[in-house]
Amino acid sequence: MEIRLRAYFEGTALQYVIPEQEKLKSFTIIQEDIRFYFKRR
């Protein structure tokens, strides 16, 4: 799986890229726990 992060002035966006798999037709993300920490100057 590849996770792409995009940053904008208004916020951020995540995109999950799952390689195509013959036996995996669909899936559901049940929970997401992502945190961002920014260093203060």
PyMOL commands that set and color helices and strands:
alter all, ss='L'
color gray80, all
select strands_A, chain A and resi 2-7+12-17
alter strands_A, ss='S'
color yellow, strands_A
deselect
rebuild
show_as cartoon
